[in-house]
């Protein structure tokens, strides 16, 4: 029997807390319904602390960003 782990990376977006530009990021659904990690803005390079939560009723991730 072959067991495989299915990991889904979903594309999502967040607005940089520093410059206000929109960024794309990948959310790993295997990491749970609540996640927190740091990702640099693709425009101004400032580190953003991303709070990610799964909204089950809408079927999507909600992301908030604040500067580190």
Secondary structure, 3 states (H helix, E strand, C coil): CCCCCCCCEEEEEEECCCCCCEEEEEEEHHHCCEEEEEEECCCCCCEEEEEEEEECCCCEEEEEEEEC
